[in-house]
Amino acid sequence: MADQKTTVYLNPADYRRLQALARLEGRSTAELIREAVAEYAARRAPARLPRSVGAGRSGRGDLSERAEDLLSGFGEAG
């Protein structure tokens, strides 16, 4: 997918700092902004749970409360 264009308004002090960083690093201001947004989004993204989480979901919310009743007689010969 092609990059999307957007407009960002910065206060004068932040804009000067951004320009100075871009000059210092030999990069464009747009490149620095893209990098900053990507890093911020990566930090803020919710942690991904392993696909196995929820695999044992039964759809019944009372299983832990009824465990003794449900397991009574389990493992007994009979």
mmJSON file of the N, C-alpha and C atoms, coordinates in Angstrom:
{"data_MODEL":{"atom_site":{
"group_PDB":["ATOM","ATOM","ATOM","ATOM","ATOM","ATOM","ATOM","ATOM","ATOM","ATOM","ATOM","ATOM","ATOM","ATOM","ATOM","ATOM","ATOM","ATOM","ATOM","ATOM","ATOM","ATOM","ATOM","ATOM","ATOM","ATOM","ATOM","ATOM","ATOM","ATOM","ATOM","ATOM","ATOM","ATOM","ATOM","ATOM","ATOM","ATOM","ATOM","ATOM","ATOM","ATOM","ATOM","ATOM","ATOM","ATOM","ATOM","ATOM","ATOM","ATOM","ATOM","ATOM","ATOM","ATOM","ATOM","ATOM","ATOM","ATOM","ATOM","ATOM","ATOM","ATOM","ATOM","ATOM","ATOM","ATOM","ATOM","ATOM","ATOM","ATOM","ATOM","ATOM","ATOM","ATOM","ATOM","ATOM","ATOM","ATOM","ATOM","ATOM","ATOM","ATOM","ATOM","ATOM","ATOM","ATOM","ATOM","ATOM","ATOM","ATOM","ATOM","ATOM","ATOM","ATOM","ATOM","ATOM","ATOM","ATOM","ATOM","ATOM","ATOM","ATOM","ATOM","ATOM","ATOM","ATOM","ATOM","ATOM","ATOM","ATOM","ATOM","ATOM","ATOM","ATOM","ATOM","ATOM","ATOM","ATOM","ATOM","ATOM","ATOM","ATOM","ATOM","ATOM","ATOM","ATOM","ATOM","ATOM","ATOM","ATOM","ATOM","ATOM","ATOM","ATOM","ATOM","ATOM","ATOM","ATOM","ATOM","ATOM","ATOM","ATOM","ATOM","ATOM","ATOM","ATOM","ATOM","ATOM","ATOM","ATOM","ATOM","ATOM","ATOM","ATOM","ATOM","ATOM","ATOM","ATOM","ATOM","ATOM","ATOM","ATOM","ATOM","ATOM","ATOM","ATOM","ATOM","ATOM","ATOM","ATOM","ATOM","ATOM","ATOM","ATOM","ATOM","ATOM","ATOM","ATOM","ATOM","ATOM","ATOM","ATOM","ATOM","ATOM","ATOM","ATOM","ATOM","ATOM","ATOM","ATOM","ATOM","ATOM","ATOM","ATOM","ATOM","ATOM","ATOM","ATOM","ATOM","ATOM","ATOM","ATOM","ATOM","ATOM","ATOM","ATOM","ATOM","ATOM","ATOM","ATOM","ATOM","ATOM","ATOM","ATOM","ATOM","ATOM","ATOM","ATOM","ATOM","ATOM","ATOM","ATOM","ATOM","ATOM","ATOM","ATOM","ATOM","ATOM","ATOM","ATOM","ATOM","ATOM","ATOM","ATOM"],
"id":[1,2,3,4,5,6,7,8,9,10,11,12,13,14,15,16,17,18,19,20,21,22,23,24,25,26,27,28,29,30,31,32,33,34,35,36,37,38,39,40,41,42,43,44,45,46,47,48,49,50,51,52,53,54,55,56,57,58,59,60,61,62,63,64,65,66,67,68,69,70,71,72,73,74,75,76,77,78,79,80,81,82,83,84,85,86,87,88,89,90,91,92,93,94,95,96,97,98,99,100,101,102,103,104,105,106,107,108,109,110,111,112,113,114,115,116,117,118,119,120,121,122,123,124,125,126,127,128,129,130,131,132,133,134,135,136,137,138,139,140,141,142,143,144,145,146,147,148,149,150,151,152,153,154,155,156,157,158,159,160,161,162,163,164,165,166,167,168,169,170,171,172,173,174,175,176,177,178,179,180,181,182,183,184,185,186,187,188,189,190,191,192,193,194,195,196,197,198,199,200,201,202,203,204,205,206,207,208,209,210,211,212,213,214,215,216,217,218,219,220,221,222,223,224,225,226,227,228,229,230,231,232,233,234],
"type_symbol":["N","C","C","N","C","C","N","C","C","N","C","C","N","C","C","N","C","C","N","C","C","N","C","C","N","C","C","N","C","C","N","C","C","N","C","C","N","C","C","N","C","C","N","C","C","N","C","C","N","C","C","N","C","C","N","C","C","N","C","C","N","C","C","N","C","C","N","C","C","N","C","C","N","C","C","N","C","C","N","C","C","N","C","C","N","C","C","N","C","C","N","C","C","N","C","C","N","C","C","N","C","C","N","C","C","N","C","C","N","C","C","N","C","C","N","C","C","N","C","C","N","C","C","N","C","C","N","C","C","N","C","C","N","C","C","N","C","C","N","C","C","N","C","C","N","C","C","N","C","C","N","C","C","N","C","C","N","C","C","N","C","C","N","C","C","N","C","C","N","C","C","N","C","C","N","C","C","N","C","C","N","C","C","N","C","C","N","C","C","N","C","C","N","C","C","N","C","C","N","C","C","N","C","C","N","C","C","N","C","C","N","C","C","N","C","C","N","C","C","N","C","C","N","C","C","N","C","C","N","C","C","N","C","C"],
"label_atom_id":["N","CA","C","N","CA","C","N","CA","C","N","CA","C","N","CA","C","N","CA","C","N","CA","C","N","CA","C","N","CA","C","N","CA","C","N","CA","C","N","CA","C","N","CA","C","N","CA","C","N","CA","C","N","CA","C","N","CA","C","N","CA","C","N","CA","C","N","CA","C","N","CA","C","N","CA","C","N","CA","C","N","CA","C","N","CA","C","N","CA","C","N","CA","C","N","CA","C","N","CA","C","N","CA","C","N","CA","C","N","CA","C","N","CA","C","N","CA","C","N","CA","C","N","CA","C","N","CA","C","N","CA","C","N","CA","C","N","CA","C","N","CA","C","N","CA","C","N","CA","C","N","CA","C","N","CA","C","N","CA","C","N","CA","C","N","CA","C","N","CA","C","N","CA","C","N","CA","C","N","CA","C","N","CA","C","N","CA","C","N","CA","C","N","CA","C","N","CA","C","N","CA","C","N","CA","C","N","CA","C","N","CA","C","N","CA","C","N","CA","C","N","CA","C","N","CA","C","N","CA","C","N","CA","C","N","CA","C","N","CA","C","N","CA","C","N","CA","C","N","CA","C","N","CA","C","N","CA","C","N","CA","C","N","CA","C","N","CA","C","N","CA","C"],
"label_alt_id":[null,null,null,null,null,null,null,null,null,null,null,null,null,null,null,null,null,null,null,null,null,null,null,null,null,null,null,null,null,null,null,null,null,null,null,null,null,null,null,null,null,null,null,null,null,null,null,null,null,null,null,null,null,null,null,null,null,null,null,null,null,null,null,null,null,null,null,null,null,null,null,null,null,null,null,null,null,null,null,null,null,null,null,null,null,null,null,null,null,null,null,null,null,null,null,null,null,null,null,null,null,null,null,null,null,null,null,null,null,null,null,null,null,null,null,null,null,null,null,null,null,null,null,null,null,null,null,null,null,null,null,null,null,null,null,null,null,null,null,null,null,null,null,null,null,null,null,null,null,null,null,null,null,null,null,null,null,null,null,null,null,null,null,null,null,null,null,null,null,null,null,null,null,null,null,null,null,null,null,null,null,null,null,null,null,null,null,null,null,null,null,null,null,null,null,null,null,null,null,null,null,null,null,null,null,null,null,null,null,null,null,null,null,null,null,null,null,null,null,null,null,null,null,null,null,null,null,null,null,null,null,null,null,null],
"label_comp_id":["MET","MET","MET","ALA","ALA","ALA","ASP","ASP","ASP","GLN","GLN","GLN","LYS","LYS","LYS","THR","THR","THR","THR","THR","THR","VAL","VAL","VAL","TYR","TYR","TYR","LEU","LEU","LEU","ASN","ASN","ASN","PRO","PRO","PRO","ALA","ALA","ALA","ASP","ASP","ASP","TYR","TYR","TYR","ARG","ARG","ARG","ARG","ARG","ARG","LEU","LEU","LEU","GLN","GLN","GLN","ALA","ALA","ALA","LEU","LEU","LEU","ALA","ALA","ALA","ARG","ARG","ARG","LEU","LEU","LEU","GLU","GLU","GLU","GLY","GLY","GLY","ARG","ARG","ARG","SER","SER","SER","THR","THR","THR","ALA","ALA","ALA","GLU","GLU","GLU","LEU","LEU","LEU","ILE","ILE","ILE","ARG","ARG","ARG","GLU","GLU","GLU","ALA","ALA","ALA","VAL","VAL","VAL","ALA","ALA","ALA","GLU","GLU","GLU","TYR","TYR","TYR","ALA","ALA","ALA","ALA","ALA","ALA","ARG","ARG","ARG","ARG","ARG","ARG","ALA","ALA","ALA","PRO","PRO","PRO","ALA","ALA","ALA","ARG","ARG","ARG","LEU","LEU","LEU","PRO","PRO","PRO","ARG","ARG","ARG","SER","SER","SER","VAL","VAL","VAL","GLY","GLY","GLY","ALA","ALA","ALA","GLY","GLY","GLY","ARG","ARG","ARG","SER","SER","SER","GLY","GLY","GLY","ARG","ARG","ARG","GLY","GLY","GLY","ASP","ASP","ASP","LEU","LEU","LEU","SER","SER","SER","GLU","GLU","GLU","ARG","ARG","ARG","ALA","ALA","ALA","GLU","GLU","GLU","ASP","ASP","ASP","LEU","LEU","LEU","LEU","LEU","LEU","SER","SER","SER","GLY","GLY","GLY","PHE","PHE","PHE","GLY","GLY","GLY","GLU","GLU","GLU","ALA","ALA","ALA","GLY","GLY","GLY"],
"label_asym_id":["A","A","A","A","A","A","A","A","A","A","A","A","A","A","A","A","A","A","A","A","A","A","A","A","A","A","A","A","A","A","A","A","A","A","A","A","A","A","A","A","A","A","A","A","A","A","A","A","A","A","A","A","A","A","A","A","A","A","A","A","A","A","A","A","A","A","A","A","A","A","A","A","A","A","A","A","A","A","A","A","A","A","A","A","A","A","A","A","A","A","A","A","A","A","A","A","A","A","A","A","A","A","A","A","A","A","A","A","A","A","A","A","A","A","A","A","A","A","A","A","A","A","A","A","A","A","A","A","A","A","A","A","A","A","A","A","A","A","A","A","A","A","A","A","A","A","A","A","A","A","A","A","A","A","A","A","A","A","A","A","A","A","A","A","A","A","A","A","A","A","A","A","A","A","A","A","A","A","A","A","A","A","A","A","A","A","A","A","A","A","A","A","A","A","A","A","A","A","A","A","A","A","A","A","A","A","A","A","A","A","A","A","A","A","A","A","A","A","A","A","A","A","A","A","A","A","A","A","A","A","A","A","A","A"],
"label_entity_id":["1","1","1","1","1","1","1","1","1","1","1","1","1","1","1","1","1","1","1","1","1","1","1","1","1","1","1","1","1","1","1","1","1","1","1","1","1","1","1","1","1","1","1","1","1","1","1","1","1","1","1","1","1","1","1","1","1","1","1","1","1","1","1","1","1","1","1","1","1","1","1","1","1","1","1","1","1","1","1","1","1","1","1","1","1","1","1","1","1","1","1","1","1","1","1","1","1","1","1","1","1","1","1","1","1","1","1","1","1","1","1","1","1","1","1","1","1","1","1","1","1","1","1","1","1","1","1","1","1","1","1","1","1","1","1","1","1","1","1","1","1","1","1","1","1","1","1","1","1","1","1","1","1","1","1","1","1","1","1","1","1","1","1","1","1","1","1","1","1","1","1","1","1","1","1","1","1","1","1","1","1","1","1","1","1","1","1","1","1","1","1","1","1","1","1","1","1","1","1","1","1","1","1","1","1","1","1","1","1","1","1","1","1","1","1","1","1","1","1","1","1","1","1","1","1","1","1","1","1","1","1","1","1","1"],
"label_seq_id":[1,1,1,2,2,2,3,3,3,4,4,4,5,5,5,6,6,6,7,7,7,8,8,8,9,9,9,10,10,10,11,11,11,12,12,12,13,13,13,14,14,14,15,15,15,16,16,16,17,17,17,18,18,18,19,19,19,20,20,20,21,21,21,22,22,22,23,23,23,24,24,24,25,25,25,26,26,26,27,27,27,28,28,28,29,29,29,30,30,30,31,31,31,32,32,32,33,33,33,34,34,34,35,35,35,36,36,36,37,37,37,38,38,38,39,39,39,40,40,40,41,41,41,42,42,42,43,43,43,44,44,44,45,45,45,46,46,46,47,47,47,48,48,48,49,49,49,50,50,50,51,51,51,52,52,52,53,53,53,54,54,54,55,55,55,56,56,56,57,57,57,58,58,58,59,59,59,60,60,60,61,61,61,62,62,62,63,63,63,64,64,64,65,65,65,66,66,66,67,67,67,68,68,68,69,69,69,70,70,70,71,71,71,72,72,72,73,73,73,74,74,74,75,75,75,76,76,76,77,77,77,78,78,78],
"pdbx_PDB_ins_code":[null,null,null,null,null,null,null,null,null,null,null,null,null,null,null,null,null,null,null,null,null,null,null,null,null,null,null,null,null,null,null,null,null,null,null,null,null,null,null,null,null,null,null,null,null,null,null,null,null,null,null,null,null,null,null,null,null,null,null,null,null,null,null,null,null,null,null,null,null,null,null,null,null,null,null,null,null,null,null,null,null,null,null,null,null,null,null,null,null,null,null,null,null,null,null,null,null,null,null,null,null,null,null,null,null,null,null,null,null,null,null,null,null,null,null,null,null,null,null,null,null,null,null,null,null,null,null,null,null,null,null,null,null,null,null,null,null,null,null,null,null,null,null,null,null,null,null,null,null,null,null,null,null,null,null,null,null,null,null,null,null,null,null,null,null,null,null,null,null,null,null,null,null,null,null,null,null,null,null,null,null,null,null,null,null,null,null,null,null,null,null,null,null,null,null,null,null,null,null,null,null,null,null,null,null,null,null,null,null,null,null,null,null,null,null,null,null,null,null,null,null,null,null,null,null,null,null,null,null,null,null,null,null,null],
"Cartn_x":[0.846,0.0,0.888,0.507,1.281,1.151,2.193,2.145,0.99,0.415,-0.672,-0.112,-0.585,-0.13,-0.987,-0.335,-1.049,-0.359,-1.031,-0.468,-0.356,0.786,1.02,1.386,0.703,1.019,1.866,3.02,3.924,4.082,4.317,4.619,6.022,6.337,7.618,8.851,8.837,10.004,10.206,9.127,9.241,9.677,9.173,9.545,11.034,11.549,12.985,13.819,13.389,14.118,14.094,12.944,12.822,13.75,13.778,14.662,16.127,16.487,17.876,18.269,17.378,17.66,17.806,16.946,17.009,18.345,18.77,20.068,21.202,21.161,22.213,22.338,21.203,21.207,21.22,21.131,21.122,19.878,18.771,17.504,16.444,15.345,14.262,13.407,12.721,11.81,10.693,10.24,9.179,9.64,10.888,11.425,11.46,11.878,11.922,10.521,9.561,8.184,7.635,7.868,7.4,8.003,9.297,9.968,9.383,9.153,8.608,7.207,6.382,5.02,5.069,5.927,6.038,6.493,7.482,7.968,6.89,6.178,5.114,4.006,3.588,2.515,2.93,4.183,4.668,4.643,4.987,4.973,3.555,2.624,1.251,0.371,0.809,-0.004,-0.165,-1.355,-1.536,-0.674,-0.191,0.639,-0.206,0.367,-0.357,-0.213,-1.325,-1.317,-1.052,-0.454,-0.252,-1.6,-1.592,-2.841,-3.479,-2.683,-3.229,-4.084,-3.96,-4.765,-6.23,-7.038,-8.457,-8.817,-7.822,-8.094,-8.964,-8.858,-9.647,-10.941,-11.322,-12.537,-13.748,-14.576,-15.726,-17.011,-17.013,-18.246,-19.082,-18.623,-19.335,-18.499,-19.09,-18.361,-18.268,-18.978,-19.031,-18.188,-17.338,-16.591,-15.717,-15.018,-14.127,-14.925,-16.119,-16.95,-17.554,-17.724,-18.373,-17.38,-16.085,-15.062,-15.25,-15.504,-15.639,-16.827,-17.961,-19.14,-18.863,-18.248,-18.007,-17.008,-16.058,-15.019,-15.314,-16.456,-16.751,-16.844,-16.164,-16.156,-15.108,-14.451,-13.432,-12.264,-11.85,-10.71,-11.058,-12.309,-12.715,-13.179,-12.842,-13.302,-14.81,-15.467,-16.849,-17.749],
"Cartn_y":[-1.177,0.0,1.235,2.221,3.456,4.257,5.023,5.888,6.869,7.224,8.191,9.538,10.579,11.927,12.494,13.2,13.857,15.17,16.004,17.282,17.273,17.707,17.775,19.207,19.757,21.103,20.999,21.665,21.676,23.101,23.235,24.582,24.945,26.229,26.657,26.015,25.858,25.276,23.817,23.045,21.642,21.536,22.432,22.406,22.7,23.677,23.992,22.801,22.149,20.965,19.855,19.659,18.637,18.942,20.187,20.572,20.367,20.742,20.583,19.101,18.254,16.811,16.259,16.698,16.226,16.614,17.852,18.292,17.483,17.307,16.587,15.142,14.504,13.103,12.923,14.022,13.93,13.235,13.465,12.835,13.913,13.551,14.52,14.589,15.715,15.84,14.799,14.539,13.543,12.162,11.83,10.529,10.414,11.487,11.464,11.332,12.025,11.943,10.534,9.935,8.562,7.594,7.755,6.879,7.062,8.317,8.596,8.009,8.146,7.6,6.079,5.453,3.99,3.489,4.151,3.74,3.93,5.056,5.327,4.279,4.002,3.03,1.639,1.276,-0.039,-0.161,0.912,0.889,0.848,1.481,1.583,0.406,-0.384,-1.507,-2.521,-3.076,-4.092,-5.311,-5.919,-7.116,-8.211,-8.883,-9.973,-11.231,-11.854,-13.092,-14.269,-15.316,-16.505,-17.032,-17.647,-18.155,-19.227,-19.858,-20.917,-20.37,-19.078,-18.495,-18.576,-19.138,-19.282,-20.577,-21.4,-22.646,-23.589,-23.511,-24.392,-23.757,-22.67,-21.961,-22.851,-23.014,-23.909,-23.158,-21.875,-21.125,-21.117,-21.852,-21.886,-21.151,-20.197,-19.382,-19.972,-21.071,-21.595,-22.851,-23.2,-24.457,-24.507,-23.43,-23.472,-23.59,-23.026,-23.107,-24.505,-25.223,-26.537,-27.684,-27.401,-28.41,-29.686,-29.552,-30.756,-31.599,-30.958,-31.704,-32.378,-31.658,-32.188,-33.342,-33.306,-34.34,-35.466,-35.39,-36.454,-37.794,-38.75,-40.078,-40.265,-39.209,-39.32,-40.155,-41.123,-41.958,-43.129,-43.227,-44.353,-45.497,-46.657,-47.832,-47.955,-48.308,-48.475,-48.662],
"Cartn_z":[0.0,0.0,0.0,-0.75,-0.846,0.447,0.741,1.915,1.785,2.926,2.972,3.392,2.767,3.085,4.208,5.129,6.219,6.54,7.286,7.712,9.224,9.721,11.158,11.508,12.486,12.953,14.212,14.196,15.344,15.838,17.142,17.632,17.14,17.08,16.497,17.142,18.456,19.133,18.721,18.678,18.262,16.803,15.964,14.547,14.375,15.133,15.058,15.521,16.602,17.09,16.05,15.417,14.38,13.211,12.781,11.677,12.053,13.286,13.73,13.756,14.265,14.285,12.873,11.98,10.594,9.961,10.183,9.638,10.245,11.555,12.27,11.774,11.51,11.091,9.578,8.849,7.394,6.853,7.507,7.122,6.943,6.33,6.15,7.415,7.575,8.72,8.608,7.387,7.192,7.65,7.357,7.764,9.283,9.959,11.424,12.009,11.419,11.912,11.708,10.54,10.294,11.309,11.572,12.534,13.931,14.322,15.653,15.809,14.783,14.838,14.919,14.135,14.148,15.517,16.115,17.436,18.493,18.437,19.402,19.275,18.055,17.832,18.301,18.101,18.531,20.054,20.748,22.213,22.757,22.075,22.557,22.158,21.212,20.741,21.863,22.0,23.04,22.736,23.792,23.624,22.988,22.031,21.374,22.213,22.483,23.254,22.325,22.852,22.026,21.525,20.357,19.782,20.65,21.517,22.366,23.502,23.807,24.875,24.467,25.331,25.047,24.347,24.038,23.318,24.142,25.454,26.311,26.781,26.169,26.574,26.31,27.336,27.207,26.894,27.166,27.004,28.275,29.283,30.567,31.593,32.249,33.211,34.6,34.864,36.228,36.444,35.515,35.633,36.876,37.188,38.349,39.641,39.662,40.864,41.026,39.925,39.953,39.772,39.883,39.589,40.406,41.708,42.541,42.095,41.82,41.355,40.018,39.118,37.781,37.783,38.726,38.765,39.749,40.435,41.409,40.679,41.201,40.603,39.524,39.125,38.076,38.574,37.81,38.16,39.059,39.462,40.307,39.419,39.828,39.07,39.254,38.236,38.529,37.456],
"occupancy":[1.0,1.0,1.0,1.0,1.0,1.0,1.0,1.0,1.0,1.0,1.0,1.0,1.0,1.0,1.0,1.0,1.0,1.0,1.0,1.0,1.0,1.0,1.0,1.0,1.0,1.0,1.0,1.0,1.0,1.0,1.0,1.0,1.0,1.0,1.0,1.0,1.0,1.0,1.0,1.0,1.0,1.0,1.0,1.0,1.0,1.0,1.0,1.0,1.0,1.0,1.0,1.0,1.0,1.0,1.0,1.0,1.0,1.0,1.0,1.0,1.0,1.0,1.0,1.0,1.0,1.0,1.0,1.0,1.0,1.0,1.0,1.0,1.0,1.0,1.0,1.0,1.0,1.0,1.0,1.0,1.0,1.0,1.0,1.0,1.0,1.0,1.0,1.0,1.0,1.0,1.0,1.0,1.0,1.0,1.0,1.0,1.0,1.0,1.0,1.0,1.0,1.0,1.0,1.0,1.0,1.0,1.0,1.0,1.0,1.0,1.0,1.0,1.0,1.0,1.0,1.0,1.0,1.0,1.0,1.0,1.0,1.0,1.0,1.0,1.0,1.0,1.0,1.0,1.0,1.0,1.0,1.0,1.0,1.0,1.0,1.0,1.0,1.0,1.0,1.0,1.0,1.0,1.0,1.0,1.0,1.0,1.0,1.0,1.0,1.0,1.0,1.0,1.0,1.0,1.0,1.0,1.0,1.0,1.0,1.0,1.0,1.0,1.0,1.0,1.0,1.0,1.0,1.0,1.0,1.0,1.0,1.0,1.0,1.0,1.0,1.0,1.0,1.0,1.0,1.0,1.0,1.0,1.0,1.0,1.0,1.0,1.0,1.0,1.0,1.0,1.0,1.0,1.0,1.0,1.0,1.0,1.0,1.0,1.0,1.0,1.0,1.0,1.0,1.0,1.0,1.0,1.0,1.0,1.0,1.0,1.0,1.0,1.0,1.0,1.0,1.0,1.0,1.0,1.0,1.0,1.0,1.0,1.0,1.0,1.0,1.0,1.0,1.0,1.0,1.0,1.0,1.0,1.0,1.0],
"B_iso_or_equiv":[0.0,0.0,0.0,0.0,0.0,0.0,0.0,0.0,0.0,0.0,0.0,0.0,0.0,0.0,0.0,0.0,0.0,0.0,0.0,0.0,0.0,0.0,0.0,0.0,0.0,0.0,0.0,0.0,0.0,0.0,0.0,0.0,0.0,0.0,0.0,0.0,0.0,0.0,0.0,0.0,0.0,0.0,0.0,0.0,0.0,0.0,0.0,0.0,0.0,0.0,0.0,0.0,0.0,0.0,0.0,0.0,0.0,0.0,0.0,0.0,0.0,0.0,0.0,0.0,0.0,0.0,0.0,0.0,0.0,0.0,0.0,0.0,0.0,0.0,0.0,0.0,0.0,0.0,0.0,0.0,0.0,0.0,0.0,0.0,0.0,0.0,0.0,0.0,0.0,0.0,0.0,0.0,0.0,0.0,0.0,0.0,0.0,0.0,0.0,0.0,0.0,0.0,0.0,0.0,0.0,0.0,0.0,0.0,0.0,0.0,0.0,0.0,0.0,0.0,0.0,0.0,0.0,0.0,0.0,0.0,0.0,0.0,0.0,0.0,0.0,0.0,0.0,0.0,0.0,0.0,0.0,0.0,0.0,0.0,0.0,0.0,0.0,0.0,0.0,0.0,0.0,0.0,0.0,0.0,0.0,0.0,0.0,0.0,0.0,0.0,0.0,0.0,0.0,0.0,0.0,0.0,0.0,0.0,0.0,0.0,0.0,0.0,0.0,0.0,0.0,0.0,0.0,0.0,0.0,0.0,0.0,0.0,0.0,0.0,0.0,0.0,0.0,0.0,0.0,0.0,0.0,0.0,0.0,0.0,0.0,0.0,0.0,0.0,0.0,0.0,0.0,0.0,0.0,0.0,0.0,0.0,0.0,0.0,0.0,0.0,0.0,0.0,0.0,0.0,0.0,0.0,0.0,0.0,0.0,0.0,0.0,0.0,0.0,0.0,0.0,0.0,0.0,0.0,0.0,0.0,0.0,0.0,0.0,0.0,0.0,0.0,0.0,0.0,0.0,0.0,0.0,0.0,0.0,0.0],
"pdbx_formal_charge":[null,null,null,null,null,null,null,null,null,null,null,null,null,null,null,null,null,null,null,null,null,null,null,null,null,null,null,null,null,null,null,null,null,null,null,null,null,null,null,null,null,null,null,null,null,null,null,null,null,null,null,null,null,null,null,null,null,null,null,null,null,null,null,null,null,null,null,null,null,null,null,null,null,null,null,null,null,null,null,null,null,null,null,null,null,null,null,null,null,null,null,null,null,null,null,null,null,null,null,null,null,null,null,null,null,null,null,null,null,null,null,null,null,null,null,null,null,null,null,null,null,null,null,null,null,null,null,null,null,null,null,null,null,null,null,null,null,null,null,null,null,null,null,null,null,null,null,null,null,null,null,null,null,null,null,null,null,null,null,null,null,null,null,null,null,null,null,null,null,null,null,null,null,null,null,null,null,null,null,null,null,null,null,null,null,null,null,null,null,null,null,null,null,null,null,null,null,null,null,null,null,null,null,null,null,null,null,null,null,null,null,null,null,null,null,null,null,null,null,null,null,null,null,null,null,null,null,null,null,null,null,null,null,null],
"auth_seq_id":[1,1,1,2,2,2,3,3,3,4,4,4,5,5,5,6,6,6,7,7,7,8,8,8,9,9,9,10,10,10,11,11,11,12,12,12,13,13,13,14,14,14,15,15,15,16,16,16,17,17,17,18,18,18,19,19,19,20,20,20,21,21,21,22,22,22,23,23,23,24,24,24,25,25,25,26,26,26,27,27,27,28,28,28,29,29,29,30,30,30,31,31,31,32,32,32,33,33,33,34,34,34,35,35,35,36,36,36,37,37,37,38,38,38,39,39,39,40,40,40,41,41,41,42,42,42,43,43,43,44,44,44,45,45,45,46,46,46,47,47,47,48,48,48,49,49,49,50,50,50,51,51,51,52,52,52,53,53,53,54,54,54,55,55,55,56,56,56,57,57,57,58,58,58,59,59,59,60,60,60,61,61,61,62,62,62,63,63,63,64,64,64,65,65,65,66,66,66,67,67,67,68,68,68,69,69,69,70,70,70,71,71,71,72,72,72,73,73,73,74,74,74,75,75,75,76,76,76,77,77,77,78,78,78],
"auth_comp_id":["MET","MET","MET","ALA","ALA","ALA","ASP","ASP","ASP","GLN","GLN","GLN","LYS","LYS","LYS","THR","THR","THR","THR","THR","THR","VAL","VAL","VAL","TYR","TYR","TYR","LEU","LEU","LEU","ASN","ASN","ASN","PRO","PRO","PRO","ALA","ALA","ALA","ASP","ASP","ASP","TYR","TYR","TYR","ARG","ARG","ARG","ARG","ARG","ARG","LEU","LEU","LEU","GLN","GLN","GLN","ALA","ALA","ALA","LEU","LEU","LEU","ALA","ALA","ALA","ARG","ARG","ARG","LEU","LEU","LEU","GLU","GLU","GLU","GLY","GLY","GLY","ARG","ARG","ARG","SER","SER","SER","THR","THR","THR","ALA","ALA","ALA","GLU","GLU","GLU","LEU","LEU","LEU","ILE","ILE","ILE","ARG","ARG","ARG","GLU","GLU","GLU","ALA","ALA","ALA","VAL","VAL","VAL","ALA","ALA","ALA","GLU","GLU","GLU","TYR","TYR","TYR","ALA","ALA","ALA","ALA","ALA","ALA","ARG","ARG","ARG","ARG","ARG","ARG","ALA","ALA","ALA","PRO","PRO","PRO","ALA","ALA","ALA","ARG","ARG","ARG","LEU","LEU","LEU","PRO","PRO","PRO","ARG","ARG","ARG","SER","SER","SER","VAL","VAL","VAL","GLY","GLY","GLY","ALA","ALA","ALA","GLY","GLY","GLY","ARG","ARG","ARG","SER","SER","SER","GLY","GLY","GLY","ARG","ARG","ARG","GLY","GLY","GLY","ASP","ASP","ASP","LEU","LEU","LEU","SER","SER","SER","GLU","GLU","GLU","ARG","ARG","ARG","ALA","ALA","ALA","GLU","GLU","GLU","ASP","ASP","ASP","LEU","LEU","LEU","LEU","LEU","LEU","SER","SER","SER","GLY","GLY","GLY","PHE","PHE","PHE","GLY","GLY","GLY","GLU","GLU","GLU","ALA","ALA","ALA","GLY","GLY","GLY"],
"auth_asym_id":["A","A","A","A","A","A","A","A","A","A","A","A","A","A","A","A","A","A","A","A","A","A","A","A","A","A","A","A","A","A","A","A","A","A","A","A","A","A","A","A","A","A","A","A","A","A","A","A","A","A","A","A","A","A","A","A","A","A","A","A","A","A","A","A","A","A","A","A","A","A","A","A","A","A","A","A","A","A","A","A","A","A","A","A","A","A","A","A","A","A","A","A","A","A","A","A","A","A","A","A","A","A","A","A","A","A","A","A","A","A","A","A","A","A","A","A","A","A","A","A","A","A","A","A","A","A","A","A","A","A","A","A","A","A","A","A","A","A","A","A","A","A","A","A","A","A","A","A","A","A","A","A","A","A","A","A","A","A","A","A","A","A","A","A","A","A","A","A","A","A","A","A","A","A","A","A","A","A","A","A","A","A","A","A","A","A","A","A","A","A","A","A","A","A","A","A","A","A","A","A","A","A","A","A","A","A","A","A","A","A","A","A","A","A","A","A","A","A","A","A","A","A","A","A","A","A","A","A","A","A","A","A","A","A"],
"auth_atom_id":["N","CA","C","N","CA","C","N","CA","C","N","CA","C","N","CA","C","N","CA","C","N","CA","C","N","CA","C","N","CA","C","N","CA","C","N","CA","C","N","CA","C","N","CA","C","N","CA","C","N","CA","C","N","CA","C","N","CA","C","N","CA","C","N","CA","C","N","CA","C","N","CA","C","N","CA","C","N","CA","C","N","CA","C","N","CA","C","N","CA","C","N","CA","C","N","CA","C","N","CA","C","N","CA","C","N","CA","C","N","CA","C","N","CA","C","N","CA","C","N","CA","C","N","CA","C","N","CA","C","N","CA","C","N","CA","C","N","CA","C","N","CA","C","N","CA","C","N","CA","C","N","CA","C","N","CA","C","N","CA","C","N","CA","C","N","CA","C","N","CA","C","N","CA","C","N","CA","C","N","CA","C","N","CA","C","N","CA","C","N","CA","C","N","CA","C","N","CA","C","N","CA","C","N","CA","C","N","CA","C","N","CA","C","N","CA","C","N","CA","C","N","CA","C","N","CA","C","N","CA","C","N","CA","C","N","CA","C","N","CA","C","N","CA","C","N","CA","C","N","CA","C","N","CA","C","N","CA","C","N","CA","C","N","CA","C","N","CA","C","N","CA","C"],
"pdbx_PDB_model_num":[1,1,1,1,1,1,1,1,1,1,1,1,1,1,1,1,1,1,1,1,1,1,1,1,1,1,1,1,1,1,1,1,1,1,1,1,1,1,1,1,1,1,1,1,1,1,1,1,1,1,1,1,1,1,1,1,1,1,1,1,1,1,1,1,1,1,1,1,1,1,1,1,1,1,1,1,1,1,1,1,1,1,1,1,1,1,1,1,1,1,1,1,1,1,1,1,1,1,1,1,1,1,1,1,1,1,1,1,1,1,1,1,1,1,1,1,1,1,1,1,1,1,1,1,1,1,1,1,1,1,1,1,1,1,1,1,1,1,1,1,1,1,1,1,1,1,1,1,1,1,1,1,1,1,1,1,1,1,1,1,1,1,1,1,1,1,1,1,1,1,1,1,1,1,1,1,1,1,1,1,1,1,1,1,1,1,1,1,1,1,1,1,1,1,1,1,1,1,1,1,1,1,1,1,1,1,1,1,1,1,1,1,1,1,1,1,1,1,1,1,1,1,1,1,1,1,1,1,1,1,1,1,1,1]
}}}
